[in-house]
Amino acid sequence: MAKTKQFTIAVENQPGTVADIAKTLGDAKVNILSLVGTAQGTGGTLLLIVEDARRAKKALDAARIAYQETAAEEIELGNKPGTLAESLRKLAAKGVNLTSIHAMASKGGKKAMVVYTIEAAPKAAAAASGS
């Protein structure tokens, strides 16, 4: 399990909004590893995992893009049915409550990447190690 940072950005639900944020980060040479976006009505939310959180913060600050930075966990799982459920059940058994989760695997790929944020980080570390 690797520690990472998740950036949460409230956005307007209109054409080009996500493209503008991606351009801001791209121009700053920040590689986006994961992005999830949702919209409801006139607003939306982006969840981003980037390769260089320090550089991303600097770019977002310079562009005056408001964000919330949250500690997150990144795990690699086998890309097969039931693996995600097994991993999440271990967390649940330890009383860990997820506040966000996103996962991705390429079709036919051997591994899946899962990123999640939680209410209580110490519980997650104990659950992941099997303690």
N, C-alpha and C positions, 0 to 999 in steps of 0.2 A: 504494500500500500504506500503510495507516494502522497506527500502533502503538496497542495497546490493552492492557488487563489482563484476564486470565482468573482467576476465582475458582473453586477446586476445593474442594468441601465433602463430607466423608464424612458420610453420613446413615444413619439406621436405616430399614429397609424396612418401613414401616408407614403406614397411612392418615393423611393430614394433615401428614406431615413436610415435603413440598415446599410445601404451602399455607402452613405456618407461616413458612418462610423467605421465601416471596414476600410474605407479609403484613408481616414485619419490614422488608423493603426498601421495600415500598409505603408503609408508614406513615412511612418516612423520606424519602419522595418520590424514591426511586431507581427509575428506569425500567430494567427488564430488557430488553435487546436480543436476547439469545440465551440459551437454556437447553437443556442436554442432560442427561438423567438415565438412569442405568443401575442395575440392582439384581441382586444375586446373593445368594441366601439371605436372611439377616437384615440385610444391609447394602447400601449403594449409594453412588453418587457423583454429584454434581451439578457440571456445568461451567457457569459463568455469565459472560456479558459484560454489563456494565451501562453506562449512559450516564455516570455519575459515580462513578468508582472510589473517590475520597476519601470521598464521602458513604456509599458502600456499606461501606467498611471501618469507618467510625465506627458505622454501624448494626449490623453483624455483631458488632463488639467489644462494643457495649453490650448486645447480646442474648446474649453469651457463646457465639456460634456460631463454632467453629474453622474456619479456612479456610487455603488456600495460595494466594498471589497469584503469578501467573506472567505474564511479558511474552508478548504474543501479537501476531500480525499479522492484520489484517483486509483482505481484498481484495474488490473487486467485479468479477464476471465476467459476460459475456454468458450469458443463460439459454438455452443451446443445446447439443445433444449434442457431447461431445468437448472442450468448453472447459475443464472441470475437469481432465481427463486431461492436456491440453496444459500447463496451468499447473503441475500437480504434477510432470510429467516434467522441466520446467525446474529445479525445486527438486532433484529426484533427481539430475539430471545434475551438479549442483554439490556433491553429497554431503550434502545437507541431509536429516536424518532427522526426521520428524514425531513428536511425542509425543502430540498430540491434534489432532483436526480435526472441525469441524462446519460444515455448509452448509445454506442454506435459500433457496428461491425460491418465489414464489407461482405457482400454475398460470397460465400465460399471461403471466406477468410478463416483462419484458425483461432484468432483471438478477438475479443470484444473489449472495448474500453468503457468503463463506467465512472462517472464523476458524480459525487453527491455531497451535500452539505447537511449538517445535523445540528441538533440542539445541544448535544453534550459530547464534545470531541473525546474526552477520556474514555467514555463507554465504547465508542467505536474502535479505538485502538485495542482495547481489551478483547472485544468481540472478534476482530480480525485476526488477532494472534491466537485465538482459541482459548484464552484464559478464562 
